[in-house]
C-alpha cells in the first residue's frame, strides 16, 4: 500500500538573485515519519526549505502540502496551513522571555495552554526558564525553544534546518530522543550535516547535490553504501 504523503516536491527550481540554486529538487515526506535531506554544503538543502516556506519562491515545479499546491502562495499564508519551520540559526527573540517567544508564535490561542503543557513535558528547561529572557539560554536550550515555537501550534509537519549546529555531543544525543518523540505525532523534514544524528532520526533520505535530487534511499542502504557516503557526503 502506498504511504500517505504530507508533502511532495516535484522538480522544484529556485533562483537567488541571478543564481540558479535549485535545478530540480524532488522529494516526498510520508505522514508521521522523518525525512532527511543530506548533501555537501551549498547543495541547496536550506534553499529547499526556504522555497517550501515561500521565503525564496520557486519559479518552476510543484510543491504540494496535504494534496494542495502551495508553490504560488504568499509566505505569510503557508505557516497557517500547518507547516512549522525551525531555521538554521534559531532566530529566537532574545529580548523576550521564553514564554513570550512561545505566545507570540501561537496562532491557535484556544489550544495554547494545552500545547504549552506538552512543550514543558517534552522540554523541562522551557518551563524552568519560562519567565527568563531567551538571551540567557545556552545553545541547546535556544534550539529547544526554536523547536518549541514550531510545536506551539498544531502543525502537521515541521521543517528543521541543521538542529545540531554548534551543539555539544551530549546535547545532540538528548535532542535526537526529543525529535524522535515529536515524529510520533508530526511529520518531519530535516536538513542535517551530522551523519550520526541524521541516521538516528531519519526514516527516508534524499541526497541533494548541485541543486538536484540525485538519490533517495532508506536507512539500511544509506549505512551500507560507501558511494553515497564518500561521493555525495564527503565522509571517509
C-alpha positions in Angstrom: 0.0 0.0 0.0 1.3 3.5 -0.9 2.2 5.6 2.0 0.2 8.8 2.5 2.2 11.9 1.9 2.0 15.1 3.8 4.4 17.0 1.5 5.6 16.4 -2.1 8.1 18.4 -4.2 8.5 17.7 -8.0 11.3 19.3 -10.0 11.4 22.5 -7.8 13.6 25.3 -9.3 14.6 28.4 -7.4 16.8 31.4 -8.2 18.6 33.6 -5.6 19.3 36.8 -7.5 20.9 35.8 -10.7 22.0 32.4 -9.5 20.0 29.2 -10.3 20.3 27.4 -6.9 17.7 24.7 -7.2 17.7 23.0 -10.6 15.3 20.1 -9.9 14.6 19.0 -6.3 12.0 16.3 -5.9 11.1 14.5 -2.6 8.2 13.0 -0.7 7.6 13.2 3.0 5.3 10.5 4.4 2.9 11.2 7.2 4.4 10.9 10.8 7.9 9.9 9.6 11.2 11.8 9.5 12.6 12.6 6.0 16.2 13.9 5.9 18.0 15.8 3.2 21.7 15.1 3.1 24.4 16.7 0.9 27.5 18.8 1.0 27.4 22.5 2.0 26.0 24.6 -0.8 24.0 21.7 -2.3 20.7 23.6 -1.9 19.2 22.0 1.1 18.4 25.2 3.1 17.1 26.8 -0.1 14.7 23.9 -0.5 13.2 24.5 3.0 13.0 28.2 2.2 11.2 27.5 -1.1 8.7 25.4 0.7 8.0 28.2 3.2 7.8 30.8 0.3 10.7 32.7 1.7 12.6 32.1 -1.6 9.8 31.5 -4.1 10.3 28.7 -6.6 9.7 29.7 -10.2 9.0 26.2 -11.5 8.0 22.8 -10.4 5.4 21.7 -7.8 5.2 21.9 -4.0 2.1 20.1 -2.6 1.2 20.2 1.1 -1.6 17.9 2.1 -2.5 17.5 -1.6 -2.8 21.3 -2.1 -0.5 23.2 -4.4 1.3 25.9 -2.4 4.1 27.0 -4.8 2.4 30.3 -5.6 1.2 31.0 -2.0 2.3 34.1 -0.1 4.9 33.3 2.6 2.7 34.5 5.4 -0.1 32.1 4.4 2.0 29.0 4.3 2.5 28.6 8.1 -1.2 29.0 8.7 -1.8 25.8 6.7 0.1 23.8 9.3 3.8 23.9 8.5 6.2 24.8 11.2 9.7 26.0 10.5 12.9 25.8 12.6 15.5 27.9 10.8 19.2 27.1 10.9 20.2 30.0 13.2 17.2 29.5 15.5 16.2 33.2 15.3 14.6 33.4 18.7 13.7 36.8 20.2 16.5 37.2 22.8 14.9 40.3 24.5 11.7 38.4 25.2 11.1 35.7 27.8 10.8 32.1 26.8 7.1 32.1 27.2 6.7 35.4 25.3 8.5 33.7 22.4 6.0 30.9 22.5 3.0 33.1 23.0 3.7 35.4 20.0 4.3 32.3 17.9 0.9 30.8 18.7 -1.8 31.2 16.1 -4.3 28.9 18.0 -4.9 30.6 21.3 -7.7 28.2 22.3 -5.2 25.3 22.5 -2.2 27.4 23.7 -2.3 26.1 27.3 -2.5 22.5 26.2 0.3 22.9 23.8 2.4 24.8 26.4 2.0 21.9 28.8 3.0 19.5 26.1 6.2 21.5 25.4 7.0 21.8 29.1 6.7 18.0 29.4 8.9 17.4 26.3 11.5 20.2 27.2 11.5 20.7 31.0 14.1 23.6 30.6 11.4 25.6 28.8 9.3 25.6 32.0 12.3 26.2 34.2 13.2 29.3 32.2 9.7 30.4 31.1 10.0 33.8 32.7 13.6 34.4 31.9 14.9 36.3 28.8 15.7 34.0 26.0 19.0 35.7 25.6 20.4 33.8 28.6 19.7 30.4 27.2 22.5 28.0 26.2 22.9 26.9 22.6 21.0 23.7 23.3 18.2 25.5 25.2 17.9 28.0 22.4 17.4 25.2 19.9 14.8 23.7 22.2 13.0 27.0 22.2 13.2 27.3 18.4 11.7 23.8 18.1 9.1 24.6 20.7 7.9 27.6 18.8 7.0 25.3 15.9 5.2 22.9 18.3 3.1 25.6 20.0 0.7 25.3 17.0 -0.9 22.0 16.0 1.3 21.7 12.8 1.1 18.7 10.5 4.8 18.9 9.5 7.9 20.7 10.9 10.8 21.7 8.8 14.1 21.6 10.8 17.3 23.1 9.5 20.6 21.9 11.0 19.4 21.2 14.6 22.8 20.0 15.7 24.7 23.1 14.6 27.0 24.4 17.3 25.8 21.9 19.9 27.9 19.6 22.1 27.6 15.8 21.6 25.7 15.2 24.8 23.1 17.9 23.9 22.8 16.4 20.4 22.1 12.9 21.9 19.3 14.4 24.0 17.9 16.3 21.0 17.8 13.1 19.0 15.5 11.4 21.5 13.2 14.5 21.6 12.9 14.8 17.9 12.1 11.0 17.7 9.3 11.7 20.2 8.0 14.5 18.1 7.8 12.5 14.9 5.4 10.0 16.5 2.7 12.8 16.2 4.1 15.1 13.5 5.9 14.6 10.2 9.4 16.0 9.9 11.5 17.2 7.0 15.1 17.8 8.3 18.4 19.1 7.0 21.3 17.7 9.0 25.1 17.6 8.4 25.7 15.4 11.4 25.6 11.9 9.9 25.0 10.1 13.3 22.1 12.4 14.2 20.6 12.1 10.7 20.7 8.3 10.8 19.4 8.2 14.4 16.2 10.1 13.3 15.6 9.6 9.6 13.3 7.0 8.1 13.9 8.2 4.5 16.8 10.0 3.0 17.2 12.3 -0.1 20.7 13.1 -1.3 20.9 16.6 -2.8 23.8 17.7 -5.0 24.2 20.9 -7.0 20.6 21.8 -6.6 19.2 18.5 -7.6 17.9 15.3 -6.0 20.3 12.7 -7.1 19.3 9.7 -4.9 16.8 8.5 -2.4 17.3 5.6 0.0 16.3 4.0 3.3 18.4 3.8 6.4 20.0 0.4 5.6 21.1 1.4 2.1 22.5 4.7 3.4 24.5 3.0 6.1 25.9 0.3 3.7 26.7 2.5 0.7 30.2 3.7 0.6 29.4 5.6 -2.7 26.8 7.7 -1.0 29.0 8.5 2.0 32.1 9.2 0.0 30.9 10.8 -3.2 27.9 12.8 -2.0 28.6 13.4 1.7 32.3 13.6 1.8 32.6 11.1 4.6 35.7 8.9 4.9 
